[in-house]
Every structure is written in C-alpha cells, then in structure tokens.
Amino acid sequence: MIDRLFLKHPRDVNESYGQHFHVATRFGFLMVRAGLACMIHGLVPALFTRTGSATVKRLYGEMRQRQPDLAERQPAYLTPQWRPEYEI
C-alpha cells in the first residue's frame, strides 16, 4: 500500500520521492499563483494580462522536456499512462 501511494508513480517517471515532491510542489505553487492572477485579471482586465497563459506555456514546455525520447514518442497527454484517472 505504501509503495502504491508514495513510490510507484515517482519510480514510473524515473524520480525519487523527494525529487517528485519538489517538482510537483513547485508546479502546483506556480499554477495556484497563475490562477490567482487570472482571477484578479477577471476583475481588473488591465492587470496580469499574460500571467496565466505564460505560466501554462512555461509549465507545458518544462513537462515536455522531462519526457525522454520526445522525437520517438507521442506527447504525454496522448499516452494512456499519463492520462488522468478522472477530470474535474
């Protein structure tokens, strides 16, 4: 149970638990920050005009670089193992 909850996924993406925690936490923080900027932008359109889209583009680029052999493989979002089990 502990292996499945904490170690399997990091191992599947060739990371230690600590490495995966750092990367996932950083991505999450940046997404929350961009989300807040988007909400402020909704209220005051002159503010944060590109923050959300720039963050999404940057994180997508980082995610793609983390995948080995990009030229030979489909993008992660097209492969079943990287698809979310559910969507909100």
C-alpha positions, 0 to 999 in steps of 0.5 A, spaced: 500 500 500 505 504 501 509 503 495 502 504 491 501 511 494 508 514 495 513 510 490 510 507 484 508 513 480 515 517 482 519 510 480 514 510 473 517 517 471 524 515 473 524 520 480 525 519 487 520 521 492 523 527 494 525 529 487 517 528 485 515 532 491 519 538 489 517 538 482 510 537 483 510 542 489 513 547 485 508 546 479 502 546 483 505 553 487 506 556 480 499 554 477 495 556 484 499 563 483 497 563 475 490 562 477 490 567 482 492 572 477 487 570 472 482 571 477 484 578 479 485 579 471 477 577 471 476 583 475 481 588 473 482 586 465 488 591 465 492 587 470 496 580 469 494 580 462 499 574 460 500 571 467 496 565 466 497 563 459 505 564 460 505 560 466 501 554 462 506 555 456 512 555 461 509 549 465 507 545 458 514 546 455 518 544 462 513 537 462 515 536 455 522 536 456 522 531 462 519 526 457 525 522 454 525 520 447 520 526 445 522 525 437 520 517 438 514 518 442 507 521 442 506 527 447 504 525 454 497 527 454 496 522 448 499 516 452 494 512 456 499 512 462 499 519 463 492 520 462 488 522 468 484 517 472 478 522 472 477 530 470 474 535 474 
